[in-house]
């Protein structure tokens, strides 16, 4: 989220970027982005607001890798939610949402780019419109669900199924960190996917 640091710095805000929760100094706002741990209450107390962005329509889809799980469910329109961190996972008051629409051909880099664009938009909106942005807080309502953590075995392909049947799994795999693979005749094989000739299409946020 280096773009946020640069943008806010150019607007005259004092910004600090920390990679460990122990490095977090007190401030008006703390944005926890790409952070997979609960923020302790003692740390949250250092900030006026501790904010999280999560790609689901909370309280549905709490937990890990929500964008990936929803792509695997066949969803093409996915919400990105800005909310206040709380003691329980992904349970705080919601401030705003943006919706990302996909056409079904986007691969992981394009999915991440759309996610990042929506995240930047929400973070900018919160700071730009503060304190009015806080006044828009609403509690989470409705049925709760929780996505589990994903591991390397979640990138396993079934060699007896078609590519079309498993295309959404190919869309979300990372060719370097957790590549798609299958086992056949006692061996394990990796499969990498990319657009032909760097072909890509736009998404809407």
C-alpha positions as CSV (number, residue, x, y, z in Angstrom):
1,X,0.0,0.0,0.0
2,X,2.9,2.3,-0.8
3,X,0.6,4.4,-2.9
4,X,-1.4,5.4,0.2
5,X,1.7,6.4,2.1
6,X,2.8,8.6,-0.8
7,X,-0.7,10.1,-1.5
8,X,-1.4,11.0,2.1
9,X,2.1,12.4,2.6
10,X,1.6,14.7,-0.4
11,X,-1.6,15.9,1.2
12,X,0.2,16.9,4.3
13,X,-0.7,14.0,6.6
14,X,1.9,12.4,8.8
15,X,2.1,8.8,7.8
16,X,4.0,5.8,9.2
17,X,4.2,2.4,7.6
18,X,4.8,-0.5,10.0
19,X,5.1,-4.2,9.1
20,X,4.8,-5.6,12.6
21,X,2.1,-5.0,15.1
22,X,4.8,-4.2,17.7
23,X,6.1,-1.4,15.6
24,X,2.7,0.4,15.6
25,X,2.9,3.9,17.1
26,X,-0.2,5.8,18.2
27,X,-2.1,7.8,15.7
28,X,-5.5,9.1,14.7
29,X,-6.0,6.2,12.3
30,X,-4.5,2.7,11.8
31,X,-5.3,0.9,8.6
32,X,-4.6,-2.8,8.9
33,X,-4.1,-3.9,5.3
34,X,-3.1,-7.4,4.2
35,X,-2.7,-8.3,7.9
36,X,-3.8,-11.7,8.9
37,X,-3.9,-11.4,12.7
38,X,-6.4,-10.0,15.2
39,X,-5.2,-6.6,16.6
40,X,-5.1,-6.7,20.4
41,X,-7.2,-4.3,22.4
42,X,-4.1,-2.7,23.8
43,X,-2.9,-1.8,20.3
44,X,-6.3,-0.6,19.2
45,X,-6.3,1.7,22.1
46,X,-3.4,3.6,20.7
47,X,-5.5,4.8,17.8
48,X,-8.7,6.9,17.3
49,X,-9.8,4.2,14.8
50,X,-8.3,0.9,13.7
51,X,-9.6,0.0,10.3
52,X,-9.7,-3.1,8.2
53,X,-10.7,-3.9,4.6
54,X,-12.2,-7.2,3.9
55,X,-13.5,-8.6,0.6
56,X,-17.0,-9.9,1.6
57,X,-20.4,-8.7,2.6
58,X,-19.9,-9.0,6.3
59,X,-20.9,-10.7,8.4
60,X,-21.1,-13.3,5.6
61,X,-17.6,-14.4,4.5
62,X,-15.5,-13.6,7.6
63,X,-12.1,-15.2,7.8
64,X,-9.4,-15.9,5.3
65,X,-9.0,-15.3,1.5
66,X,-12.6,-14.1,1.0
67,X,-12.0,-12.9,-2.6
68,X,-10.5,-16.3,-3.6
69,X,-13.3,-18.3,-2.0
70,X,-16.0,-16.2,-3.7
71,X,-14.4,-16.6,-7.1
72,X,-14.4,-20.3,-6.5
73,X,-18.1,-20.1,-5.7
74,X,-18.6,-18.6,-9.1
75,X,-19.4,-15.1,-8.0
76,X,-18.7,-12.2,-10.4
77,X,-19.7,-9.3,-8.2
78,X,-17.9,-9.1,-4.9
79,X,-18.1,-6.4,-2.1
80,X,-15.1,-4.8,-0.5
81,X,-15.9,-3.6,3.1
82,X,-14.2,-1.0,5.3
83,X,-14.9,-1.6,9.0
84,X,-13.7,-1.0,12.5
85,X,-11.4,-3.7,14.0
86,X,-12.9,-5.3,17.1
87,X,-12.2,-8.1,19.6
88,X,-13.7,-10.8,17.5
89,X,-12.6,-11.6,13.9
90,X,-14.1,-9.3,11.2
91,X,-16.9,-8.2,13.5
92,X,-16.7,-4.4,13.8
93,X,-19.0,-1.7,12.6
94,X,-19.1,-1.1,8.8
95,X,-18.3,2.3,7.4
96,X,-18.5,1.8,3.6
97,X,-18.4,-0.7,0.8
98,X,-17.3,-0.8,-2.8
99,X,-18.3,-3.5,-5.3
100,X,-16.0,-5.1,-7.8
101,X,-17.4,-6.7,-10.9
102,X,-15.5,-9.3,-12.9
103,X,-16.2,-10.8,-16.3
104,X,-14.9,-14.3,-15.5
105,X,-11.6,-14.3,-17.3
106,X,-9.4,-12.4,-14.8
107,X,-6.4,-14.2,-13.3
108,X,-5.0,-13.7,-9.9
109,X,-2.9,-10.5,-10.7
110,X,-6.0,-8.8,-12.1
111,X,-8.1,-9.9,-9.2
112,X,-5.6,-8.4,-6.8
113,X,-5.4,-5.2,-8.8
114,X,-9.1,-4.7,-8.5
115,X,-9.0,-5.5,-4.8
116,X,-6.2,-3.0,-4.3
117,X,-8.0,-0.3,-6.2
118,X,-11.2,-0.7,-4.1
119,X,-9.1,-0.7,-0.9
120,X,-7.3,2.5,-1.9
121,X,-10.6,4.1,-2.7
122,X,-12.1,3.2,0.7
123,X,-9.1,4.3,2.7
124,X,-9.0,7.7,0.8
125,X,-12.7,8.1,1.3
126,X,-12.5,7.5,5.1
127,X,-9.7,10.1,5.7
128,X,-11.0,12.7,3.2
129,X,-14.6,12.7,4.7
130,X,-13.6,12.2,8.4
131,X,-15.5,12.7,10.7
132,X,-18.6,12.3,8.5
133,X,-17.3,8.9,7.4
134,X,-17.4,7.7,11.0
135,X,-21.0,8.9,11.3
136,X,-22.0,6.4,8.6
137,X,-21.0,3.4,10.8
138,X,-23.6,0.6,10.9
139,X,-23.6,-2.6,12.8
140,X,-23.2,-5.9,11.0
141,X,-26.5,-7.8,10.6
142,X,-27.6,-11.0,9.0
143,X,-26.2,-14.6,8.9
144,X,-22.5,-15.0,9.8
145,X,-20.2,-17.4,7.9
146,X,-16.5,-18.0,8.1
147,X,-14.0,-18.9,5.3
148,X,-11.1,-21.2,6.4
149,X,-7.5,-20.7,5.7
150,X,-6.2,-21.9,2.3
151,X,-3.1,-24.1,2.0
152,X,-1.0,-25.5,-0.8
153,X,-3.3,-28.5,-1.2
154,X,-6.1,-26.1,-2.1
155,X,-4.4,-25.6,-5.5
156,X,-4.8,-29.3,-6.4
157,X,-6.4,-30.0,-9.8
158,X,-8.3,-33.2,-10.6
159,X,-6.8,-34.7,-13.8
160,X,-10.0,-36.5,-14.5
161,X,-12.1,-33.3,-14.7
162,X,-12.1,-30.8,-17.6
163,X,-10.2,-27.5,-17.7
164,X,-13.6,-25.7,-17.9
165,X,-14.8,-27.3,-14.7
166,X,-11.6,-26.1,-12.9
167,X,-11.0,-22.8,-14.6
168,X,-11.9,-20.7,-11.5
169,X,-9.3,-22.6,-9.5
170,X,-6.7,-21.8,-12.2
171,X,-7.8,-18.1,-12.0
172,X,-6.9,-17.8,-8.3
173,X,-3.7,-19.8,-8.1
174,X,-0.3,-18.0,-7.8
175,X,2.1,-19.5,-10.3
176,X,5.0,-18.9,-7.9
177,X,3.7,-19.1,-4.3
178,X,1.0,-21.7,-4.6
179,X,0.9,-23.1,-8.2
180,X,-1.8,-25.4,-9.5
181,X,-0.7,-29.0,-9.6
182,X,-2.0,-32.5,-10.2
183,X,-0.8,-36.0,-9.5
184,X,-0.7,-38.6,-12.3
185,X,0.9,-42.0,-12.6
186,X,2.8,-41.6,-9.4
187,X,4.2,-38.1,-10.2
188,X,3.2,-34.6,-9.3
189,X,3.1,-32.0,-12.0
190,X,2.7,-28.2,-11.9
191,X,0.6,-26.1,-14.2
192,X,1.1,-22.3,-14.7
193,X,-1.5,-20.1,-16.3
194,X,-1.3,-16.7,-18.0
195,X,-3.1,-14.7,-20.6
196,X,-1.9,-15.3,-24.1
197,X,0.3,-12.5,-25.5
198,X,-0.4,-10.5,-22.3
199,X,-4.0,-10.3,-23.2
200,X,-6.2,-8.8,-20.5
201,X,-9.5,-6.9,-20.1
202,X,-10.6,-4.3,-17.7
203,X,-12.7,-4.7,-14.6
204,X,-15.1,-2.3,-13.1
205,X,-15.0,-0.9,-9.5
